[in-house]
Amino acid sequence: MKANQKDFAAVAPRAVRACRTFFFCGPDEAGAAAAAQRIAAMLEDPGERVDLSGADLRRDPVLLADEARSSSLFAGARHIMVRASGEEAHDALANHLAAIDAGEGQACPVLIVATAATDKSRTAKLLDGRGDALVAMFYPPDLGQLRDAIRTAGEERGLRMSGPIAERIARATGFDIRLARSEVEKLALYLDASPEAPVTPDPQALDAIGARTEDDGFMPLVNAVLGGQTDRLAGELARMRELSLNPVGLLLAFERRAAQLAQLNARLGPRGAVGPFVDAETKARRIFFKDSRDIGVQLERWRGKRLERLVARLVELHRALLANSPASETLLAQALAGIAAAGRR
């Protein structure tokens, strides 16, 4: 079974009923990840989610087959979510399919999101002609497609969303469907909307909760780390994995905030008082009022040599992520934990 971003919504219900293996690929990594989350949510009994990386499967090609036939910790249902790059999952998927064809036990649903892969890749071709598998290819959406997807997501949550409101969410989230869906969920909660009690959102409601830029989808984690809020870190890292946020895109948000802090530090000077300075910058509209509290906390923690070391660490981390993309999420999580600990001191 095959699908793309244009027909996925129509194909998904049939695929959930017929398939046990799902392969999501294409240049739109956000769309592929969002589709995997949607399939997981549509499973009749999703149970426990087991996360595996492509690097895990490359090191141990029988791990997928073993995990797919293992019992949940609580003896209930489970499904497996794999995040891979390129052909990392090829050998593991081949072993898993061979076990299915040999009738070796009942396998749980397996969902693979493969960045830098296509429906013509070797891994995808393993699923050719199988009635129990779906290969879904995603290209970056244009504004109209994403607008329609956002409006559909809104309808599911009781939001009668106009085209301009949906387009504003699309642009504010950098055309990332995962972040756009997160904004729709926030908007529905803010307006107490539901399919039984639908609400028509207006621009004022979006102003109250909405992301102004793509960075705003990343900012809760940025603020937790740079604010030294180690107690919030585990939850925000879990959100990063749940939304499959792009590690390099997330790191760029950290780099932009560090650059902003460097500019503010230069104006503040080594002996300036942070509180009055931030108030003045906010009144002058050089700091957005919603960011003022977090920036004030971060300016207290990152000044002088400490800020220089932070900037150098982010540059070093950027190089490491680009050089080792399969492990980028793990590298980033470890580095952010270290930065948060340093920010707390």
Contacts in CASP RR format, 6 or more apart in sequence:
PFRMAT RR
TARGET T0000
AUTHOR 0000-0000-0000
METHOD contacts of the structure
MODEL  1
MKANQKDFAAVAPRAVRACRTFFFCGPDEAGAAAAAQRIAAMLEDPGERV
DLSGADLRRDPVLLADEARSSSLFAGARHIMVRASGEEAHDALANHLAAI
DAGEGQACPVLIVATAATDKSRTAKLLDGRGDALVAMFYPPDLGQLRDAI
RTAGEERGLRMSGPIAERIARATGFDIRLARSEVEKLALYLDASPEAPVT
PDPQALDAIGARTEDDGFMPLVNAVLGGQTDRLAGELARMRELSLNPVGL
LLAFERRAAQLAQLNARLGPRGAVGPFVDAETKARRIFFKDSRDIGVQLE
RWRGKRLERLVARLVELHRALLANSPASETLLAQALAGIAAAGRR
1 11 0 8 1.000
1 14 0 8 1.000
1 15 0 8 1.000
1 18 0 8 1.000
1 19 0 8 1.000
1 130 0 8 1.000
1 131 0 8 1.000
1 133 0 8 1.000
1 134 0 8 1.000
1 135 0 8 1.000
2 119 0 8 1.000
2 134 0 8 1.000
2 135 0 8 1.000
2 136 0 8 1.000
2 137 0 8 1.000
3 11 0 8 1.000
3 12 0 8 1.000
3 15 0 8 1.000
3 134 0 8 1.000
3 135 0 8 1.000
3 136 0 8 1.000
3 137 0 8 1.000
4 136 0 8 1.000
4 137 0 8 1.000
4 138 0 8 1.000
4 139 0 8 1.000
5 28 0 8 1.000
5 31 0 8 1.000
5 137 0 8 1.000
5 138 0 8 1.000
5 139 0 8 1.000
5 141 0 8 1.000
5 145 0 8 1.000
6 145 0 8 1.000
8 35 0 8 1.000
8 136 0 8 1.000
8 138 0 8 1.000
9 152 0 8 1.000
11 134 0 8 1.000
11 136 0 8 1.000
12 35 0 8 1.000
12 38 0 8 1.000
12 39 0 8 1.000
12 42 0 8 1.000
13 42 0 8 1.000
15 22 0 8 1.000
15 39 0 8 1.000
15 134 0 8 1.000
16 39 0 8 1.000
16 42 0 8 1.000
16 43 0 8 1.000
16 44 0 8 1.000
18 131 0 8 1.000
18 132 0 8 1.000
19 109 0 8 1.000
19 131 0 8 1.000
19 132 0 8 1.000
19 133 0 8 1.000
19 134 0 8 1.000
20 100 0 8 1.000
20 107 0 8 1.000
20 108 0 8 1.000
20 109 0 8 1.000
20 110 0 8 1.000
20 132 0 8 1.000
20 133 0 8 1.000
21 93 0 8 1.000
21 96 0 8 1.000
21 97 0 8 1.000
21 100 0 8 1.000
21 109 0 8 1.000
21 110 0 8 1.000
21 112 0 8 1.000
21 127 0 8 1.000
21 130 0 8 1.000
21 132 0 8 1.000
21 133 0 8 1.000
21 134 0 8 1.000
22 36 0 8 1.000
22 39 0 8 1.000
22 109 0 8 1.000
22 110 0 8 1.000
22 111 0 8 1.000
22 112 0 8 1.000
22 133 0 8 1.000
22 134 0 8 1.000
22 136 0 8 1.000
23 93 0 8 1.000
23 112 0 8 1.000
23 114 0 8 1.000
23 123 0 8 1.000
23 124 0 8 1.000
23 127 0 8 1.000
23 133 0 8 1.000
23 134 0 8 1.000
23 135 0 8 1.000
23 136 0 8 1.000
24 31 0 8 1.000
24 32 0 8 1.000
24 33 0 8 1.000
24 35 0 8 1.000
24 36 0 8 1.000
24 111 0 8 1.000
24 112 0 8 1.000
24 113 0 8 1.000
24 114 0 8 1.000
24 136 0 8 1.000
24 138 0 8 1.000
25 32 0 8 1.000
25 113 0 8 1.000
25 114 0 8 1.000
25 115 0 8 1.000
25 117 0 8 1.000
25 118 0 8 1.000
25 119 0 8 1.000
25 121 0 8 1.000
25 124 0 8 1.000
25 135 0 8 1.000
25 136 0 8 1.000
25 137 0 8 1.000
25 138 0 8 1.000
26 32 0 8 1.000
26 114 0 8 1.000
26 115 0 8 1.000
26 117 0 8 1.000
26 118 0 8 1.000
26 119 0 8 1.000
26 137 0 8 1.000
26 138 0 8 1.000
26 139 0 8 1.000
27 138 0 8 1.000
27 139 0 8 1.000
27 140 0 8 1.000
28 138 0 8 1.000
28 139 0 8 1.000
28 140 0 8 1.000
28 141 0 8 1.000
29 113 0 8 1.000
29 115 0 8 1.000
29 244 0 8 1.000
29 246 0 8 1.000
30 175 0 8 1.000
30 176 0 8 1.000
30 177 0 8 1.000
30 178 0 8 1.000
30 179 0 8 1.000
30 244 0 8 1.000
30 246 0 8 1.000
31 138 0 8 1.000
31 141 0 8 1.000
31 177 0 8 1.000
31 178 0 8 1.000
32 113 0 8 1.000
32 114 0 8 1.000
32 115 0 8 1.000
32 136 0 8 1.000
32 138 0 8 1.000
33 83 0 8 1.000
33 113 0 8 1.000
33 178 0 8 1.000
33 243 0 8 1.000
33 244 0 8 1.000
34 177 0 8 1.000
34 178 0 8 1.000
34 181 0 8 1.000
34 244 0 8 1.000
35 136 0 8 1.000
35 138 0 8 1.000
36 81 0 8 1.000
36 111 0 8 1.000
36 112 0 8 1.000
36 113 0 8 1.000
36 244 0 8 1.000
37 178 0 8 1.000
37 242 0 8 1.000
37 244 0 8 1.000
39 111 0 8 1.000
39 134 0 8 1.000
40 46 0 8 1.000
40 49 0 8 1.000
40 79 0 8 1.000
40 81 0 8 1.000
40 109 0 8 1.000
40 111 0 8 1.000
43 79 0 8 1.000
43 109 0 8 1.000
45 77 0 8 1.000
46 77 0 8 1.000
46 79 0 8 1.000
46 109 0 8 1.000
47 72 0 8 1.000
47 76 0 8 1.000
47 77 0 8 1.000
47 78 0 8 1.000
47 79 0 8 1.000
48 72 0 8 1.000
48 73 0 8 1.000
48 74 0 8 1.000
48 76 0 8 1.000
48 77 0 8 1.000
48 78 0 8 1.000
48 79 0 8 1.000
49 78 0 8 1.000
49 79 0 8 1.000
49 80 0 8 1.000
49 81 0 8 1.000
50 67 0 8 1.000
50 78 0 8 1.000
50 79 0 8 1.000
50 80 0 8 1.000
50 81 0 8 1.000
51 80 0 8 1.000
51 81 0 8 1.000
51 82 0 8 1.000
51 83 0 8 1.000
51 241 0 8 1.000
52 63 0 8 1.000
52 64 0 8 1.000
52 67 0 8 1.000
52 80 0 8 1.000
52 81 0 8 1.000
52 82 0 8 1.000
52 83 0 8 1.000
53 82 0 8 1.000
53 83 0 8 1.000
53 84 0 8 1.000
53 326 0 8 1.000
53 327 0 8 1.000
53 329 0 8 1.000
53 330 0 8 1.000
54 82 0 8 1.000
54 83 0 8 1.000
54 84 0 8 1.000
54 85 0 8 1.000
54 88 0 8 1.000
54 89 0 8 1.000
54 92 0 8 1.000
54 326 0 8 1.000
55 88 0 8 1.000
55 326 0 8 1.000
55 327 0 8 1.000
56 63 0 8 1.000
57 63 0 8 1.000
57 64 0 8 1.000
57 82 0 8 1.000
57 84 0 8 1.000
57 88 0 8 1.000
57 89 0 8 1.000
57 91 0 8 1.000
57 92 0 8 1.000
57 93 0 8 1.000
58 88 0 8 1.000
58 89 0 8 1.000
58 91 0 8 1.000
58 92 0 8 1.000
58 326 0 8 1.000
60 92 0 8 1.000
61 91 0 8 1.000
61 92 0 8 1.000
61 94 0 8 1.000
61 95 0 8 1.000
62 92 0 8 1.000
62 95 0 8 1.000
63 92 0 8 1.000
64 80 0 8 1.000
64 82 0 8 1.000
64 89 0 8 1.000
64 92 0 8 1.000
64 93 0 8 1.000
64 95 0 8 1.000
64 96 0 8 1.000
64 110 0 8 1.000
65 92 0 8 1.000
65 95 0 8 1.000
65 96 0 8 1.000
65 98 0 8 1.000
65 99 0 8 1.000
65 104 0 8 1.000
65 107 0 8 1.000
67 80 0 8 1.000
68 80 0 8 1.000
68 96 0 8 1.000
68 99 0 8 1.000
68 107 0 8 1.000
68 108 0 8 1.000
68 110 0 8 1.000
69 99 0 8 1.000
69 104 0 8 1.000
69 105 0 8 1.000
69 106 0 8 1.000
69 107 0 8 1.000
69 108 0 8 1.000
70 78 0 8 1.000
71 78 0 8 1.000
72 78 0 8 1.000
77 108 0 8 1.000
78 108 0 8 1.000
79 108 0 8 1.000
79 109 0 8 1.000
79 110 0 8 1.000
79 111 0 8 1.000
80 108 0 8 1.000
80 109 0 8 1.000
80 110 0 8 1.000
80 111 0 8 1.000
81 111 0 8 1.000
81 113 0 8 1.000
82 89 0 8 1.000
82 110 0 8 1.000
82 111 0 8 1.000
82 112 0 8 1.000
82 113 0 8 1.000
83 113 0 8 1.000
83 115 0 8 1.000
83 244 0 8 1.000
83 329 0 8 1.000
84 112 0 8 1.000
84 113 0 8 1.000
84 114 0 8 1.000
84 115 0 8 1.000
84 117 0 8 1.000
84 326 0 8 1.000
85 114 0 8 1.000
85 115 0 8 1.000
85 116 0 8 1.000
85 117 0 8 1.000
85 325 0 8 1.000
85 326 0 8 1.000
86 114 0 8 1.000
86 115 0 8 1.000
86 116 0 8 1.000
86 117 0 8 1.000
86 121 0 8 1.000
86 123 0 8 1.000
87 117 0 8 1.000
87 121 0 8 1.000
87 122 0 8 1.000
87 123 0 8 1.000
88 114 0 8 1.000
88 326 0 8 1.000
89 112 0 8 1.000
89 114 0 8 1.000
89 123 0 8 1.000
90 122 0 8 1.000
90 123 0 8 1.000
90 126 0 8 1.000
93 110 0 8 1.000
93 112 0 8 1.000
93 123 0 8 1.000
93 126 0 8 1.000
94 126 0 8 1.000
96 107 0 8 1.000
96 110 0 8 1.000
97 126 0 8 1.000
97 127 0 8 1.000
97 130 0 8 1.000
99 105 0 8 1.000
99 107 0 8 1.000
100 107 0 8 1.000
100 132 0 8 1.000
112 123 0 8 1.000
113 244 0 8 1.000
114 121 0 8 1.000
114 123 0 8 1.000
117 123 0 8 1.000
117 124 0 8 1.000
118 124 0 8 1.000
118 137 0 8 1.000
119 135 0 8 1.000
119 137 0 8 1.000
124 135 0 8 1.000
127 133 0 8 1.000
127 134 0 8 1.000
127 135 0 8 1.000
128 135 0 8 1.000
140 175 0 8 1.000
141 149 0 8 1.000
141 175 0 8 1.000
141 177 0 8 1.000
143 167 0 8 1.000
143 170 0 8 1.000
143 171 0 8 1.000
143 175 0 8 1.000
144 167 0 8 1.000
146 166 0 8 1.000
146 170 0 8 1.000
146 175 0 8 1.000
146 177 0 8 1.000
146 180 0 8 1.000
147 163 0 8 1.000
147 166 0 8 1.000
147 167 0 8 1.000
147 170 0 8 1.000
148 166 0 8 1.000
149 177 0 8 1.000
149 180 0 8 1.000
150 161 0 8 1.000
150 166 0 8 1.000
150 169 0 8 1.000
150 170 0 8 1.000
150 177 0 8 1.000
150 180 0 8 1.000
150 181 0 8 1.000
150 184 0 8 1.000
151 161 0 8 1.000
151 163 0 8 1.000
151 166 0 8 1.000
153 180 0 8 1.000
153 181 0 8 1.000
153 184 0 8 1.000
154 161 0 8 1.000
154 184 0 8 1.000
154 187 0 8 1.000
154 188 0 8 1.000
155 161 0 8 1.000
155 195 0 8 1.000
156 195 0 8 1.000
157 184 0 8 1.000
157 185 0 8 1.000
157 188 0 8 1.000
157 193 0 8 1.000
157 194 0 8 1.000
157 195 0 8 1.000
158 188 0 8 1.000
158 193 0 8 1.000
158 194 0 8 1.000
158 195 0 8 1.000
158 197 0 8 1.000
158 198 0 8 1.000
158 199 0 8 1.000
159 184 0 8 1.000
159 187 0 8 1.000
159 188 0 8 1.000
159 191 0 8 1.000
159 193 0 8 1.000
159 198 0 8 1.000
159 199 0 8 1.000
159 200 0 8 1.000
159 201 0 8 1.000
160 198 0 8 1.000
160 199 0 8 1.000
160 200 0 8 1.000
160 201 0 8 1.000
161 184 0 8 1.000
161 200 0 8 1.000
161 201 0 8 1.000
162 200 0 8 1.000
165 201 0 8 1.000
165 202 0 8 1.000
165 203 0 8 1.000
165 206 0 8 1.000
168 203 0 8 1.000
168 206 0 8 1.000
169 180 0 8 1.000
169 183 0 8 1.000
169 184 0 8 1.000
169 206 0 8 1.000
169 210 0 8 1.000
169 211 0 8 1.000
170 180 0 8 1.000
172 183 0 8 1.000
172 210 0 8 1.000
172 211 0 8 1.000
172 212 0 8 1.000
172 213 0 8 1.000
172 214 0 8 1.000
172 216 0 8 1.000
173 179 0 8 1.000
173 180 0 8 1.000
173 182 0 8 1.000
173 183 0 8 1.000
173 211 0 8 1.000
173 214 0 8 1.000
173 217 0 8 1.000
174 213 0 8 1.000
174 214 0 8 1.000
176 214 0 8 1.000
178 243 0 8 1.000
178 244 0 8 1.000
178 245 0 8 1.000
179 211 0 8 1.000
179 214 0 8 1.000
179 217 0 8 1.000
179 243 0 8 1.000
179 245 0 8 1.000
182 217 0 8 1.000
182 243 0 8 1.000
183 209 0 8 1.000
183 210 0 8 1.000
183 211 0 8 1.000
186 209 0 8 1.000
186 210 0 8 1.000
187 193 0 8 1.000
187 201 0 8 1.000
187 205 0 8 1.000
187 206 0 8 1.000
187 209 0 8 1.000
187 210 0 8 1.000
188 194 0 8 1.000
188 199 0 8 1.000
190 205 0 8 1.000
190 208 0 8 1.000
190 209 0 8 1.000
191 199 0 8 1.000
191 201 0 8 1.000
191 205 0 8 1.000
192 199 0 8 1.000
193 199 0 8 1.000
193 201 0 8 1.000
210 216 0 8 1.000
211 217 0 8 1.000
212 288 0 8 1.000
215 222 0 8 1.000
215 253 0 8 1.000
215 256 0 8 1.000
215 257 0 8 1.000
218 245 0 8 1.000
218 249 0 8 1.000
218 250 0 8 1.000
218 253 0 8 1.000
219 253 0 8 1.000
219 291 0 8 1.000
219 294 0 8 1.000
220 236 0 8 1.000
220 239 0 8 1.000
221 236 0 8 1.000
221 237 0 8 1.000
221 239 0 8 1.000
221 240 0 8 1.000
221 250 0 8 1.000
221 336 0 8 1.000
222 253 0 8 1.000
222 254 0 8 1.000
222 257 0 8 1.000
223 229 0 8 1.000
223 294 0 8 1.000
223 298 0 8 1.000
224 232 0 8 1.000
224 233 0 8 1.000
224 236 0 8 1.000
224 340 0 8 1.000
225 233 0 8 1.000
225 236 0 8 1.000
225 254 0 8 1.000
225 336 0 8 1.000
225 339 0 8 1.000
225 340 0 8 1.000
226 254 0 8 1.000
226 257 0 8 1.000
226 258 0 8 1.000
226 261 0 8 1.000
226 294 0 8 1.000
226 298 0 8 1.000
226 301 0 8 1.000
226 302 0 8 1.000
226 339 0 8 1.000
226 340 0 8 1.000
226 343 0 8 1.000
227 294 0 8 1.000
227 297 0 8 1.000
227 298 0 8 1.000
227 301 0 8 1.000
227 340 0 8 1.000
227 343 0 8 1.000
227 344 0 8 1.000
228 301 0 8 1.000
228 340 0 8 1.000
228 341 0 8 1.000
228 342 0 8 1.000
228 343 0 8 1.000
228 344 0 8 1.000
229 340 0 8 1.000
229 344 0 8 1.000
230 337 0 8 1.000
230 340 0 8 1.000
230 341 0 8 1.000
230 344 0 8 1.000
233 336 0 8 1.000
233 337 0 8 1.000
233 340 0 8 1.000
237 333 0 8 1.000
237 336 0 8 1.000
239 245 0 8 1.000
240 250 0 8 1.000
240 329 0 8 1.000
240 333 0 8 1.000
241 329 0 8 1.000
247 321 0 8 1.000
247 328 0 8 1.000
247 329 0 8 1.000
247 331 0 8 1.000
247 332 0 8 1.000
248 318 0 8 1.000
248 321 0 8 1.000
248 322 0 8 1.000
248 328 0 8 1.000
250 332 0 8 1.000
251 314 0 8 1.000
251 317 0 8 1.000
251 318 0 8 1.000
251 321 0 8 1.000
251 332 0 8 1.000
254 314 0 8 1.000
255 314 0 8 1.000
255 315 0 8 1.000
255 318 0 8 1.000
257 298 0 8 1.000
258 302 0 8 1.000
258 307 0 8 1.000
258 310 0 8 1.000
258 311 0 8 1.000
258 314 0 8 1.000
259 311 0 8 1.000
260 295 0 8 1.000
261 295 0 8 1.000
261 298 0 8 1.000
261 299 0 8 1.000
261 302 0 8 1.000
261 307 0 8 1.000
262 307 0 8 1.000
262 311 0 8 1.000
264 277 0 8 1.000
264 281 0 8 1.000
264 287 0 8 1.000
264 295 0 8 1.000
264 299 0 8 1.000
265 299 0 8 1.000
265 302 0 8 1.000
265 303 0 8 1.000
265 304 0 8 1.000
265 307 0 8 1.000
267 277 0 8 1.000
267 281 0 8 1.000
268 274 0 8 1.000
268 277 0 8 1.000
268 299 0 8 1.000
268 303 0 8 1.000
270 303 0 8 1.000
270 304 0 8 1.000
274 296 0 8 1.000
274 299 0 8 1.000
274 300 0 8 1.000
275 296 0 8 1.000
277 299 0 8 1.000
278 287 0 8 1.000
278 292 0 8 1.000
278 295 0 8 1.000
278 296 0 8 1.000
278 299 0 8 1.000
279 292 0 8 1.000
281 287 0 8 1.000
281 292 0 8 1.000
282 288 0 8 1.000
282 289 0 8 1.000
282 292 0 8 1.000
287 295 0 8 1.000
301 343 0 8 1.000
302 310 0 8 1.000
302 343 0 8 1.000
306 342 0 8 1.000
310 339 0 8 1.000
310 342 0 8 1.000
313 335 0 8 1.000
313 339 0 8 1.000
317 331 0 8 1.000
317 332 0 8 1.000
317 335 0 8 1.000
320 331 0 8 1.000
321 328 0 8 1.000
321 331 0 8 1.000
321 332 0 8 1.000
324 331 0 8 1.000
END
